Amino acid sequence: MSSDGTYTPPKVWKWEQPSGEGGWRYASINRPIAGPTHEAELPVGKHPLQLYSRATPNGVKVTIMLEELLAAGHNGAEYDAWMIDIGKGDQFGSGFVGVNPNSKIPALMDRSGAKPRRVFESGAILLYLAEKFGAFLPADPDKRTEAINWLFWQMGSTPYIGGGFGHFYHYAPVKIEYAINRFALEAKRQLDVLNRHLADNTYMAGDEYSIADMAIWPWYGALAQGAQYDAGEFLQGREYVHVLRWAEEIGKRPTVKRGRMVNRAVGNPAQQLHERHDASDFDKKTQDKIAK
């Protein structure tokens, strides 16, 4: 750091300060190397699909998809959902790293075949499940391509929202005007991209609800509605009227409401289902709420 407060990058970057001193709530688990930090086997339940996740926007994508598949009658989509506490570093356990070498949630193991198959990265999981069950990916080639276009748009664009705008606006211990302005500009540009598209389309792939909607809704629907990073007023989210129409419609789906509960550990306790092993778990949660 120079005398005038500006930062001059060193010629060679070195990890000299323990990341836990940075002030960000997940800083203590940051490190510049991959691989496991400890031995820890993953639990395995009774269903073919084993999900290891947390109800972040990326995790919610997959639980919504699984609940949609079950509601559509695809019984093979029954799943066990296990909580991965990313704040405690569960994602660096040897078992989890074996499923996802990138140590990010969500991660899925499909044990329905002769050999267990790992699937990681949320967009890849959505596409894998859509193809496995022949659902929520349009059969029409034009609509299918459009759905995949928007799925990959989300995967490529959202790091500017999460690691960019969300981090510097909401999490960073020091508010940096340049960084916040830079990523707020990009967040609003992306919301405008969606708003213009949804002005002429019911869903992302036209008139057919698909994995593209499931991928985009947890991030951008929440952002426009003010439920992500408490940034709705700052970004003037209410001006994106077509995004809001789409977000509100999807949010009313019972499958989406259930999917949002799975592996959730923050917010209203009545909306948290830390683990999910059977459809009746949602009923038990409701009964517990009534009993209290």
C-alpha atoms as one frame of an Amber mdcrd trajectory, in Angstrom:
protein
   0.000   0.000   0.000   1.448   3.352  -0.991   1.361   6.523   1.136  -1.608
   7.932  -0.794  -3.758   4.855  -0.094  -3.535   3.320  -3.555  -2.532  -0.274
  -4.059   0.333  -1.300  -6.288   0.278  -5.023  -7.135   3.532  -6.833  -6.385
   5.511  -8.313  -9.240   4.773 -11.804  -7.888   1.603 -12.401  -5.854   2.039
 -14.358  -2.622  -0.502 -15.619  -0.120   0.966 -13.953   2.943  -2.046 -13.182
   5.146  -4.424 -15.825   6.539  -7.664 -15.278   4.636  -9.686 -15.427   7.852
  -8.469 -11.956   8.740 -10.136 -10.387   5.728 -13.484  -9.616   7.376 -15.682
 -11.497   4.883 -17.801 -14.203   6.527 -16.404 -16.930   4.258 -12.867 -15.560
   4.199 -11.523 -18.250   6.541 -12.139 -20.984   3.965 -10.474 -19.157   1.070
  -7.157 -20.546  -0.121  -5.179 -20.499  -3.373  -4.948 -24.294  -3.745  -7.417
 -27.067  -4.498  -7.847 -30.546  -3.055  -9.200 -31.846   0.268  -8.239 -30.441
   3.639  -9.487 -33.418   5.644 -10.838 -36.933   5.346 -14.628 -37.118   5.400
 -16.884 -39.653   3.727 -20.160 -38.486   2.269 -23.397 -40.030   3.531 -25.423
 -42.143   1.110 -29.191 -42.488   1.362 -31.707 -44.864  -0.140 -32.461 -43.122
  -3.434 -30.627 -43.308  -6.793 -29.815 -39.608  -6.725 -27.648 -38.237  -3.931
 -27.398 -34.450  -3.750 -24.780 -32.673  -1.663 -25.640 -29.015  -1.497 -26.689
 -25.849   0.281 -29.630 -23.581  -0.542 -27.623 -20.852  -2.231 -28.985 -19.738
  -5.610 -26.838 -22.371  -7.322 -28.050 -25.079  -4.976 -31.692 -24.044  -5.302
 -31.558 -24.539  -9.068 -31.100 -28.284  -8.638 -33.608 -28.894  -5.848 -36.232
 -27.021  -7.877 -35.461 -29.252 -10.853 -35.737 -32.418  -8.776 -39.039 -31.331
  -7.246 -40.346 -30.415 -10.708 -39.373 -33.841 -12.033 -41.123 -35.624  -9.176
 -44.250 -33.504  -9.596 -44.248 -34.400 -13.293 -44.326 -38.113 -12.401 -40.660
 -39.045 -12.838 -40.330 -41.350  -9.838 -36.723 -42.110 -10.720 -35.900 -38.586
  -9.644 -36.373 -39.395  -5.962 -33.395 -38.063  -4.106 -31.612 -37.627  -0.817
 -30.352 -34.106  -0.190 -27.514 -33.715   2.277 -26.437 -30.393   3.770 -22.937
 -29.193   2.942 -21.962 -26.457   5.401 -19.748 -24.291   3.223 -19.009 -21.951
   6.121 -17.365 -24.815   8.010 -15.523 -26.144   4.973 -17.516 -29.349   4.360
 -16.837 -28.872   0.655 -13.155 -29.579   1.280 -13.769 -33.036   2.731 -12.213
 -35.862   0.736 -15.588 -37.357  -0.137 -16.983 -34.133  -1.516 -13.822 -33.346
  -3.452 -14.174 -36.799  -5.008 -17.574 -35.774  -6.374 -16.563 -32.220  -7.282
 -12.824 -31.499  -7.532 -13.712 -27.792  -7.669 -15.122 -27.927  -4.098 -18.292
 -25.994  -4.932 -21.909 -26.898  -4.285 -24.056 -28.434  -5.647 -22.706 -31.871
  -6.489 -24.716 -34.918  -7.510 -24.053 -38.653  -7.528 -26.272 -40.750  -9.761
 -26.280 -44.313  -8.454 -29.047 -45.589 -10.718 -26.660 -47.403 -13.073 -24.094
 -50.150 -12.746 -21.440 -47.564 -11.917 -22.003 -44.405  -9.841 -21.691 -41.263
 -11.924 -20.694 -37.865 -10.571 -22.151 -34.645 -11.943 -20.920 -31.237 -10.838
 -21.568 -27.604 -11.752 -25.203 -26.569 -11.380 -25.804 -25.978 -15.087 -24.344
 -29.373 -15.951 -26.595 -31.025 -13.353 -29.698 -29.354 -14.798 -28.782 -30.415
 -18.326 -27.918 -33.943 -17.172 -31.252 -34.398 -15.402 -33.210 -32.879 -18.286
 -31.639 -35.336 -20.718 -31.872 -38.283 -18.330 -35.610 -37.842 -17.813 -36.542
 -36.154 -21.091 -38.115 -33.230 -19.286 -37.899 -29.439 -19.035 -35.774 -29.169
 -22.148 -37.918 -28.455 -25.226 -38.042 -31.101 -27.951 -38.377 -28.510 -30.688
 -34.815 -27.805 -31.942 -35.266 -24.023 -31.986 -36.694 -23.891 -28.459 -34.143
 -26.414 -27.187 -31.306 -24.302 -28.522 -32.832 -21.191 -26.965 -33.102 -22.912
 -23.573 -29.456 -23.990 -23.739 -28.433 -20.504 -24.882 -29.953 -18.995 -21.761
 -28.665 -21.751 -19.475 -25.112 -20.996 -20.567 -25.807 -17.257 -20.445 -26.607
 -17.644 -16.761 -23.525 -19.709 -16.026 -21.270 -17.200 -17.775 -22.945 -14.003
 -16.588 -23.754 -14.632 -12.934 -20.166 -14.542 -11.606 -20.379 -10.794 -12.242
 -23.419 -10.758  -9.955 -22.186 -13.034  -7.166 -18.434 -12.656  -7.061 -18.660
  -9.144  -8.451 -21.629  -7.031  -7.378 -22.758  -9.167  -4.446 -19.309  -9.409
  -2.946 -18.320  -5.770  -3.169 -21.769  -4.336  -2.366 -22.869  -6.743   0.379
 -19.999  -8.798   1.783 -16.733  -6.901   1.395 -15.487  -5.396   4.676 -14.364
  -2.268   2.811 -16.760  -0.532   0.412 -14.880   0.388  -2.755 -16.791   2.900
  -4.881 -15.118   1.921  -8.133 -15.821  -1.806  -7.634 -19.448  -1.285  -6.574
 -20.165   1.075  -9.459 -18.454  -1.220 -11.943 -20.474  -4.273 -10.973 -23.743
  -2.421 -10.312 -23.548  -1.206 -13.905 -23.095  -4.783 -15.101 -25.866  -6.128
 -12.846 -28.299  -3.598 -14.265 -27.191  -4.340 -17.812 -27.875  -8.040 -17.277
 -31.281  -7.344 -15.745 -32.061  -5.218 -18.798 -31.043  -8.092 -21.089 -33.554
 -10.309 -19.301 -36.241  -7.642 -19.166 -36.096  -7.037 -22.898 -36.245 -10.758
 -23.631 -39.131 -11.430 -21.230 -41.126  -8.555 -22.704 -41.797 -10.845 -25.653
 -41.567 -14.267 -24.020 -43.460 -15.949 -21.201 -40.399 -17.974 -20.241 -36.751
 -17.936 -21.240 -37.268 -20.417 -24.091 -40.530 -18.897 -25.271 -43.802 -20.363
 -24.070 -42.249 -23.431 -22.420 -40.933 -23.541 -18.834 -37.470 -25.099 -18.857
 -34.165 -25.589 -17.077 -33.201 -22.111 -18.283 -35.860 -20.613 -16.023 -34.770
 -22.801 -13.119 -31.177 -21.648 -13.568 -31.901 -17.930 -13.897 -34.758 -17.462
 -11.418 -32.864 -17.997  -8.112 -30.335 -15.330  -9.049 -32.087 -12.686 -11.106
 -35.643 -13.041  -9.871 -34.399 -12.567  -6.318 -32.130  -9.701  -7.380 -34.959
  -7.742  -9.016 -37.302  -8.430  -6.104 -34.748  -7.224  -3.550 -34.279 -10.623
  -1.920 -30.651 -10.968  -3.029 -27.984  -8.882  -1.256 -30.725  -6.464  -0.037
 -30.049  -4.638  -3.272 -33.478  -4.203  -4.844 -33.771  -0.501  -4.035 -30.123
   0.202  -4.843 -30.483  -1.377  -8.290 -34.019   0.004  -8.788 -35.187  -3.545
  -9.321 -38.865  -2.621  -9.619 -38.177  -1.003 -12.990 -37.617  -4.433 -14.563
 -41.321  -5.111 -14.887 -41.089  -8.125 -17.175 -38.470  -9.806 -14.989 -40.734
  -9.212 -11.989 -43.767 -10.674 -13.768 -41.775 -13.787 -14.656 -40.177 -14.044
 -11.193 -43.489 -13.776  -9.367 -45.120 -16.383 -11.598 -42.332 -18.908 -11.075
 -42.156 -18.199  -7.351 -45.786 -19.283  -6.943 -45.090 -22.811  -8.166 -45.395
 -25.357  -5.286 -42.361 -27.176  -6.665 -40.298 -24.009  -6.450 -41.452 -23.360
  -2.890 -40.393 -26.869  -1.894 -37.110 -26.641  -3.767 -36.200 -23.431  -1.950
 -36.618 -25.138   1.432 -34.202 -27.997   0.832 -30.759 -27.609   2.442 -31.715
 -24.134   3.679 -30.139 -23.052   6.962 -30.841 -19.309   7.049 -33.932 -17.168
   7.355 -37.321 -18.307   8.607 -36.907 -21.691  10.382 -40.306 -22.754   9.041
 -38.833 -22.520   5.524 -35.777 -24.644   6.305 -35.506 -28.341   5.507 -31.884
 -29.134   6.284 -32.020 -32.604   4.746 -34.536 -34.131   2.395 -34.959 -37.903
   2.101 -38.623 -38.308   1.232 -41.506 -36.208  -0.033 -43.162 -36.625   3.356
 -40.354 -34.554   4.908 -42.168 -31.438   3.695 -45.380 -32.591   5.372 -43.496
 -33.278   8.604 -42.083 -29.766   8.460 -45.595 -28.346   8.142 -46.828 -30.509
  10.994 -43.939 -29.378  13.199 -44.804 -25.763  12.425 -48.442 -26.326  13.404
 -47.433 -28.168  16.589 -45.306 -25.221  17.683
